[in-house]
């Protein structure tokens, strides 16, 4: 009886340690095979790049192979201005001829697909998202850059 109790306690401690180490390393304990927009890509980092004018972008960045995606949401009175800097290579050269779409999921679960247009002067893609509901929005960016698909997941607070 004492031996089985000792084994049970040891296994419990081992299990708790394993769960704790996965949480500490940022691993998702749920099944992550779904494509739900509620799960944000873990490769997102906060960046403090500067644009051509020297102004800080402070966007969310995803590196996808040779591609660099930087997402910069800016709240406005009539919605949120969404900017995406799509760049390639170590020099982060702008990619002007991609087809870029954003699938935005609002806090209430409704989804809206938006086509971003290229702003040649700012060297980025842009669109105004009209949603004004308070809460966290999930964004899936899909870009077709000369036949190559580039994806990134981001979020913003309204």
Secondary structure as UniProt FT lines:
FT   HELIX           2..24
FT   TURN            25..26
FT   TURN            37..38
FT   TURN            42..43
FT   STRAND          45..46
FT   TURN            52..53
FT   STRAND          60..64
FT   TURN            65..66
FT   STRAND          67..76
FT   TURN            77..78
FT   STRAND          79..88
FT   TURN            89..92
FT   STRAND          93..94
FT   TURN            96..97
FT   STRAND          99..105
FT   TURN            107..108
FT   STRAND          111..119
FT   TURN            120..123
FT   STRAND          124..129
FT   STRAND          136..145
FT   TURN            146..147
FT   STRAND          148..157
//
